[in-house]
Amino acid sequence: MYSDLKDKVVIVTGGSSGLGKAMAIRFGKEQANVVVNYHSNQEEAMAVQEEIEKAGGKAIIIKGDVTREEDVISLIQTAVEKFGRVEVMINNAGIENPVPSHELSLDNWNKVLDTNLTGAFLGSREALKYFVENNIKGNIINMSSVHEVIPWPLFVHYAASKGGIKSMTETLALEYAPRGIRVNNVAPGAIDTPINAEKFEDPEQKEDVESLIPMGYIGHPEQVAAAAVWLASSESSYVTGTTLFVDGGMTKYPSFQAGRG
């Protein structure tokens, strides 16, 4: 538990499922005030709100599309209207889909880049604007991926978006550090979330993925959430512009494990 997170106002985009849900609920356990952004499934968002409140936090849900500038502006404004301020912005909303690169349509490319990278930019920009105007030493956490450094065939649009998030995060961290504003990435590896459920239900596919992880098992959303709350807390007060990989060692060249190579 991080006592300084009590009553802090935290926005989580894409907070109704997967990693966003896990982070929102964990902040609830820290007794934070959580703003759960969702794209379409109100029922899922309401269930997350209920879990946050059961855990001891406060929560509201706000529908919005992170690719729409007006929706992101409204997200910040509504959070301030409800809770009086914003202190932590978590840009988590993201999508992926496999396509051979030579068959990838421009519309598909744009959809993934708009959601993953432009959405994170808009969330960061509006949070920064609010922090600067109100002299708040705020905290931005972007959701990256191991694929900000690991190439991923069939996912060139996704890998490009996460590489962009890495550079964007480092640039913003450098620019706003003098104001006491911190900007970091959390980069999950293979995590047991709904988006991966079908793959991990297949024993062969699951075993194949596990062979890429030095620790030998698929991660849990709660492990990613633990990284996010640490970055949001004062325990990480001297950390900015970094990527915290939560990947069981996936980025450490597992094929060389046990001295191979």
N, C-alpha and C positions, 0 to 999 in steps of 0.2 A: 504494500500500500504506500502511496505517495501523498502525504498529508497536504502538500501544497496544491494538489489538483482539486481538492474539495471546493466546490462552488465555481470553479473555473468554467468558462463557456467555450465549448468545443464544437466545431462544425465538422461533420463527417459526410462527404459526398459519397453517393452510392452506398449508403449506410443501411440498406434494408436486407442485404444478403451477403454471404461470403465473408471476405475479410472485413468489409465495412461494418457488417453486423457484429462481428467479433470485437472490433475496436470500439464500436459504440457501446456495447454492453460492458466491456472492461472499464471504459471511462465512467459508466454508471456505477460500477462497483467502487470506483474511486470517489464517488459522490459528486461528480461533475454535473454541470448543466449541458446536456447533449442535444445538438440540433442534428436530426437525422434527415439528410436529403435523400430523396428517392426519385426514380425516373417514371415508373408506371404502376408498380404493385403497392397500392395503398395498404392492403391487408397485411402484407409482409412488414411494411414500415410500422404499422400500428402494433404488431406483435413485438417488434424490437423496442418500441417505446414502452410497452408494458414491462418487458424484461428489465429495461434500464430503471424504471421506477420501482420495481420489486427489489432491485439490487441496492437501492438507496439514493439513486440520482434523480434528476429531473430531466424531462425530455419533451421536445416538440418534433413533429414531422413536417417537412416542407417538400412538396413536389416541385421538381424543376429539372431542366435539361442543361447539363454543364456546358454544352456546346453553344447555348444561347446566352449572349451577353446580358440581356435583360433579366434572365432567370438567375444568373449568378449575382448580379447587383441586388436583386430582390432578396436573395438568400441571406446575404450579409445584413441588409436592412431589417429584415424580419427577425433575425437572430438578435439584433441590437434592441429592437422594439420589445421583444419578449423578455430578454434576460439583461438588458441594459448595457451590454458590451460583448466583444468577442476577443478571445485571447489565443485560441489555437484553431488553425485551419488545416484540415486533413483532406488533401485532394486524392481521393481513392477511386472515384468512378473510372471504370475502364472496360474495354471489350477486346476480344481477340477472335480470329477465325483463320483456319489454315487454307491457303490458296497457293498453288505454284506461281512463282513470281511473274512468269511470262504470261500468265492468264489473269493476273490481278487487275481488276477494273479500277479506273480512276475514282469512281464513286466509292468503292470499297476502301481504297487507300485513304481517301479523304475522311470517310466515316470513322475509321480507327484513329487517324491522326487528330481529327477534330475532338473526339471524345477523350483520348488518352493524354495528348499533349496540349492542344488548345484549351481543353477543359481545365487542366492543371494550371495553365498560364492565367486564365481568367480568374480562377479561384485565388491564385497567388496575388495577382494584380489588385483585386478588390480588397483582399485582406491587408496587403501592404498599404494601400491607400487609406484604409481605416486606421491601421496602426500608426502611420505617420501623422495623419490629421489629429489623432487623439493622444499622441505621444505615449504609445503603448509598446512595451518591449515584447512584442508578440512572437508567436511560434508557428511556422509553417512546416508541415510534414507532407511530402509528396510520396505517392506510392509508385515505386519503380519496379524493377524485376531483375533477376539474374541476367536477363537478356539485354540489360544495358551494357553488358560486357561479353556475354556468350552469344555468338551468332546462332540464328534459329531458322534454318530453311523452312519454307512454306509460310513463314510469319514475318516477312520482310517489313510489312507495315507496322506490326507490333514492335519488333526489335528497333525500328527507326524511332518510334514514338518514345520508347524507354531510353534510348540513347540521348534523345532530345531532352528528356526530363533530367537526366544526369547533368548535362551541360547547363540547362536552365537553372537547376537548383544551385549548382556551384556559383554561377554568375550572380544570382540574387543574393546568395549568402555573402559574397564578397561585397556587393553593393550596399547592403543594409546592415552589415555587422556594426558599423560605427553608431548606429541607432539602437543597438541592443536587440535587434530582431534576428532570430535564428531561423535558418532554412535548411532542412535535411531531407534525405530520402530513406525510406525503408524498402528493401529489395527482397521480396520473398523468392524462394525457390519453388520446389514442387510441394504444394499445400493441398490438403484434403478439403476442397471447397466444392460447391455445387457445379461449378464450371468444369471441374475435373472428375466428377463423380462417375460418369460413364466409362472413362478411361481406367480409373482405378478399380472399378468393379470387375474388370477383366484381369484374371490372375497373371497372364503373360505380360500384358501391358504394364501392370503394376510392378512386376518383378523387373521389367526392363528399365523403368524409371528409377527404381530403387538402386539398380546397379550404377546409376550416375551419381549417387549420393554417398559420400564417404561414411556418414553416420548410419546409413543402411535403412532408413525408413522415411516415409512420407510425413511432412510436417503437419502441424495442426494450426488452425486459424488463431487459437489462443496464444500460440507462440509468437505470431506476428503482432498481435495486439499488445503483448508484453513489451515488445520493442518500441511500439508507438507511444505507450504511456511513459516509458522511460525517457524518450526524446522530448516529450511534452513537459516533463517534470524538471524541477530545479537540479536534480541529480545529474543532468546532462548539460548544465548551464554553460560549460566551456566547449560545447560541441556544436559546430555549424559547418555547413558546406560539405557534409560527408554522406556516404551511403552506408547504411547499416544492413548488411546482408543477413537474412534469416533463411538459410539454405542448407543446413546440415553439411556444409563444405562443398556444395556443388560447384562453386566457382574456383575450386582449388585443384583442377585437373585430376579428377578421380581415376582416370585411366593409368596414372602413374603411381597409384597407391600400392603399397607393399614393395616399392623399389623397382616397379616395372619401368621399362623405357630405356 
